[in-house]
Amino acid sequence: MELHEIWLKVEYRGKGYSKQFFPFFEKFIANSGFEFIIYYTDNEAAMHICRQRGYKEGYGVKAGEFTWYVFTLKL
């Protein structure tokens, strides 16, 4: 399963929603029969959460002015 981006309105940031979302999403994907999650992001906060949750950082992909980082999690 590939997850490219998660967007959260500014007023909802820093309230712990990502800490609730990631376990829910990972369990949902695992129960759907997928073995891996591949997540693309250019956001430092998202990268921090991925590292905390045990995602492995693969590589960065330069696209114009952005560098997208690829994280994987074996379920």
Contact map, one row per residue, 1 for C-alpha under 8 A:
111000000000000000000000000010000101110000000000000000000000000000000000000
111100000000000000000000000000000000111100000000000000000000000000000000000
111111000000000000000000000000000000111100000000000000000000000000000000000
011111000000000000000000000000000000001110000000000000000000000000000000000
001111100000000000000000000000000000001110000000000000000000000000000000000
001111110000000000000000000000000000000000000000000000000000000000000000000
000011111000000000000000000000000000000000000000000000000000000000000000000
000001111101100000000000000000000000000000000000000000000000000000000000000
000000111111100000000000000000000000000000000000000000000000000000000000000
000000011111100000000000000000000000000000000000000000000000000000000000000
000000001111100000000000000000000000000000000000000000000000000000000000000
000000011111111010000000000000000000000000000000000000000000000000000000000
000000011111111110000000000000000000000000000000000000000000000000000000000
000000000001111110000000000000000000000000000000000000000000000000000000000
000000000001111110000000000000000000000000000000000000000000000000000000000
000000000000111111110000000000000000000000000000000000000000000000000000000
000000000001111111111000000000000000000000000000000000000000000000000000000
000000000000000111111100000000000000000000000000100000000000000000000000000
000000000000000111111110000000000000000000000000100000000000000000000000000
000000000000000111111111000000000000000000000000000000000000000000000000000
000000000000000011111111100000000000000000000000000000000000000000000000000
000000000000000001111111110000000000000000000000000000000000000000000000000
000000000000000000111111111000000000000000000000000000000000000000000000000
000000000000000000011111111100000000000000000000000000000000000000000000000
000000000000000000001111111110000000000000000000000000000000000000000000000
000000000000000000000111111111000000100000000000000000000000000000000000001
000000000000000000000011111111100000000000000000000000000000000000000000000
000000000000000000000001111111110000000000000000000000000000000000000000000
100000000000000000000000111111111100100000000000000000000000000000000000000
000000000000000000000000011111111110000000000000000000000000000000000000001
000000000000000000000000001111111100000000000000000000000000000000000000000
000000000000000000000000000111111100000000000000000000000000000000000000000
000000000000000000000000000011111110000000000000000000000000000000000000000
100000000000000000000000000011111111100000000000000000000000000000000000001
000000000000000000000000000001001111100000000000000000000000000000000000011
100000000000000000000000000000000111110000000000000000000000000000000001111
111000000000000000000000010010000111111000000000000000000000000000000001111
111000000000000000000000000000000001111100000000000000000000000000000111100
011110000000000000000000000000000000111110000000000000000000000000000111000
011110000000000000000000000000000000011111000000000000000000000000011110000
000110000000000000000000000000000000001111100110000000000000000000011100000
000000000000000000000000000000000000000111110110000000000000000001111000000
000000000000000000000000000000000000000011111110000000000000000000000000000
000000000000000000000000000000000000000001111111000000000000000000000000000
000000000000000000000000000000000000000000111111100000000000000000000000000
000000000000000000000000000000000000000011111111110000000000000000000000000
000000000000000000000000000000000000000011111111111000000000000000000000000
000000000000000000000000000000000000000000011111111100000000000000000000000
000000000000000001100000000000000000000000001111111110000000000000000000000
000000000000000000000000000000000000000000000111111111110000000000000010000
000000000000000000000000000000000000000000000011111111111000000000000000000
000000000000000000000000000000000000000000000001111111100000000000000000000
000000000000000000000000000000000000000000000000111111100000000000000000000
000000000000000000000000000000000000000000000000011111110000000000000000100
000000000000000000000000000000000000000000000000011111111000000000000011100
000000000000000000000000000000000000000000000000011001111100000000000011100
000000000000000000000000000000000000000000000000001000111110000000001111000
000000000000000000000000000000000000000000000000000000011111000000001111000
000000000000000000000000000000000000000000000000000000001111100000001110000
000000000000000000000000000000000000000000000000000000000111110000111100000
000000000000000000000000000000000000000000000000000000000011111000111100000
000000000000000000000000000000000000000000000000000000000001111111110000000
000000000000000000000000000000000000000000000000000000000000111111110000000
000000000000000000000000000000000000000000000000000000000000011111100000000
000000000000000000000000000000000000000000000000000000000000011111100000000
000000000000000000000000000000000000000001000000000000000000011111110000000
000000000000000000000000000000000000000001000000000000000001111111111000000
000000000000000000000000000000000000000111000000000000000001111001111100000
000000000000000000000000000000000000000111000000000000001111100000111110000
000000000000000000000000000000000000011110000000000000001111100000011111000
000000000000000000000000000000000000011100000000010000111110000000001111100
000000000000000000000000000000000001111000000000000000111100000000000111110
000000000000000000000000000000000001110000000000000001110000000000000011111
000000000000000000000000000000000011100000000000000000000000000000000001111
000000000000000000000000010001000111100000000000000000000000000000000000111
